């Protein structure tokens, strides 16, 4: 009988778990290339630096390995993976497929209050670029696309997008040094198309916005050769 099992109540209102906090911290460090591809990383080291036990670090490592950021090898050092151009292109394809529908749905559902929230995020992006704050712009970019999913009534889609776009994130971050202005202009154009409910324009902008990452890989490979794996050969 279920009432005989040793199960205890779980608090309904809880913040992020320790694993979530470790995962989020490492995710950002890897995406922002503070921890570079090829770097060896250990559970013991991270556990000591973050003041947590080994188990949540082990769980975070597993989640990062599932996203393709870590290569976990039993009895050998865990290594931050190099960037795979092929994985980036595959991720861009999957993300585009999802966002084409979520942005279309958001445009049809968007009211004046929701529109104002999205425009406020665009305004913050403008300021981030003026300040040369690449980290903040990257965060605001994600918040903008996440908000679109929520406006569409499909907030859960952002988790799928985040998982798919993991391979894109390091390339996106590197490319912001020369592509942030263009990304911002895409967001401005997308807002205008959404307000007009112009589905044709929305699709064209999203396809161009998300496919552009494939065109910058060769440039980034030349500038940061040590970050990439040659899987195109």
C-alpha positions in Angstrom: 0.0 0.0 0.0 1.2 3.5 -0.8 0.6 4.8 2.7 3.2 2.3 4.0 6.0 3.6 1.8 8.6 5.9 3.4 7.7 9.0 1.4 7.9 12.4 2.9 6.1 15.6 1.9 8.0 17.9 -0.5 7.8 21.6 0.1 5.7 23.2 -2.6 7.5 26.6 -2.7 11.2 25.9 -3.3 13.9 27.8 -5.0 16.5 26.3 -7.4 18.1 23.1 -6.2 21.9 23.0 -5.5 22.3 21.0 -8.7 20.4 23.7 -10.7 22.6 26.4 -9.2 25.8 24.5 -10.0 24.5 23.7 -13.5 23.6 27.3 -14.2 26.9 28.6 -13.0 28.9 26.2 -15.1 26.6 26.6 -18.1 27.3 30.4 -18.2 31.1 29.9 -17.6 31.3 27.5 -20.6 29.0 29.6 -22.9 30.9 32.8 -22.1 34.2 30.8 -22.7 35.5 31.6 -19.3 36.1 27.9 -19.2 37.6 27.3 -22.6 37.1 24.2 -24.9 39.6 21.5 -24.0 39.8 22.5 -20.3 40.0 19.7 -17.8 37.5 20.0 -15.0 36.9 17.8 -12.0 34.0 17.2 -9.6 36.3 17.6 -6.7 37.6 21.0 -7.9 34.2 22.4 -8.6 32.8 21.0 -5.3 35.5 22.8 -3.4 35.2 26.1 -5.3 31.5 26.2 -4.9 31.3 24.9 -1.3 28.9 22.1 -2.1 29.0 18.3 -2.0 30.1 16.1 -4.9 26.6 14.8 -5.7 25.0 18.0 -7.1 28.2 18.6 -9.1 28.1 15.1 -10.5 24.5 15.7 -11.5 25.3 19.0 -13.1 28.2 17.4 -15.0 25.8 14.8 -16.3 23.3 17.5 -17.5 26.1 19.4 -19.2 27.3 16.3 -20.9 23.8 15.6 -22.2 23.9 19.1 -23.8 27.3 18.3 -25.3 29.3 20.7 -23.2 31.3 18.1 -21.3 33.0 14.8 -22.2 32.7 12.7 -19.1 35.1 9.7 -19.2 35.2 7.1 -16.4 38.6 7.0 -14.7 39.8 9.8 -16.9 39.6 13.6 -16.8 36.3 15.3 -17.7 36.9 17.8 -20.5 35.0 20.8 -21.9 34.2 19.8 -25.5 35.3 21.7 -28.5 32.7 23.4 -30.7 31.3 21.2 -33.4 30.2 23.2 -36.5 28.0 20.3 -37.6 26.3 20.3 -34.1 25.8 24.1 -34.4 24.1 23.8 -37.8 21.8 20.9 -36.5 20.9 23.0 -33.4 20.1 26.0 -35.6 17.8 23.9 -37.8 15.9 22.5 -34.8 15.6 25.9 -33.1 14.3 27.5 -36.3 11.6 24.9 -36.6 10.3 25.6 -33.1 10.6 29.4 -33.2 8.9 29.8 -36.5 5.7 28.5 -34.9 6.1 30.2 -31.5 6.7 33.6 -33.0 3.8 33.3 -35.3 1.6 32.2 -32.4 2.9 35.1 -30.3 2.1 37.7 -33.0 -1.5 36.4 -33.1 -1.9 36.4 -29.4 0.1 39.5 -28.4 -1.8 42.4 -26.7 -0.6 45.9 -25.9 0.8 45.0 -22.5 2.8 42.0 -23.9 4.0 44.1 -26.7 5.3 46.7 -24.3 7.3 44.0 -22.4 9.0 42.9 -25.6 9.7 46.4 -26.6 11.2 47.1 -23.2 13.6 44.2 -23.7 14.6 45.6 -27.0 15.2 49.0 -25.4 17.5 47.3 -22.8 19.3 45.6 -25.6 20.0 48.9 -27.3 21.5 50.2 -24.0 23.6 47.1 -23.6 25.1 47.6 -27.0 25.8 51.2 -26.3 27.6 50.2 -23.1 29.5 47.5 -25.0 28.1 44.9 -22.5 28.2 41.7 -24.5 27.3 39.5 -21.5 24.2 41.5 -20.8 23.1 41.6 -24.5 23.4 37.8 -24.6 21.2 37.5 -21.6 18.6 40.0 -22.9 18.6 38.2 -26.3 17.6 35.0 -24.5 15.0 36.8 -22.4 13.5 38.3 -25.6 13.1 34.9 -27.2 11.8 33.4 -24.0 9.2 36.1 -23.6 8.0 35.4 -27.1 7.4 31.8 -26.1 5.4 32.9 -23.1 3.3 35.4 -25.1 2.5 32.6 -27.5 1.2 30.6 -24.6 3.9 28.0 -25.0 6.4 28.8 -22.3 7.5 25.2 -22.1 8.9 25.6 -25.7 11.7 27.7 -24.3 13.2 24.7 -22.4 13.3 22.8 -25.7 14.9 25.7 -27.4 17.4 26.1 -24.7 18.5 22.5 -24.9 18.7 22.6 -28.7 20.5 25.9 -28.8 23.2 24.9 -26.4 25.6 24.1 -29.2 24.9 27.5 -30.7 25.5 29.5 -27.6 29.3 29.6 -27.6 29.3 30.6 -31.3 26.6 33.2 -30.6 28.7 34.6 -27.8 31.8 34.8 -29.9 30.0 36.4 -32.8 28.5 39.1 -30.7 31.8 41.0 -31.0 30.8 41.8 -34.6 27.2 40.8 -35.0 25.3 42.3 -32.0 24.1 45.3 -34.0 22.7 43.1 -36.7 21.0 40.8 -34.1 19.4 43.9 -32.5 18.2 45.1 -35.9 16.6 41.7 -36.4 14.8 42.0 -33.1 13.5 45.5 -34.0 12.3 44.3 -37.4 10.7 41.3 -35.8 8.8 43.4 -33.3 7.4 45.5 -36.2 6.3 42.5 -38.1 4.7 41.0 -35.0 2.7 44.2 -34.4 1.5 44.1 -38.0 0.8 40.3 -37.7 2.7 39.9 -40.9 3.4 36.2 -41.0 5.4 36.3 -44.2 7.8 38.9 -42.8 8.0 37.1 -39.5 9.1 33.8 -41.2 11.7 35.6 -43.3 13.2 37.5 -40.3 13.3 34.4 -38.1 14.9 32.3 -40.8 17.6 34.9 -41.5 18.1 35.7 -37.8 18.7 32.1 -36.8 20.5 30.8 -40.0 23.1 33.6 -39.9 25.1 31.7 -37.3 26.1 29.1 -39.9 27.7 31.8 -42.1 30.0 33.1 -39.3 31.4 29.7 -38.3 34.2 29.9 -40.8 35.3 33.3 -39.7 35.2 32.2 -36.0 37.2 29.1 -36.8 39.9 31.3 -38.3 40.0 33.6 -35.3 39.6 31.0 -32.6 40.9 27.8 -34.2 41.7 26.1 -30.9 38.0 26.3 -29.9 36.7 24.2 -32.7 36.8 20.6 -33.8 37.3 19.9 -37.5 34.1 17.8 -38.1 33.5 19.4 -41.5 36.3 17.5 -43.1 
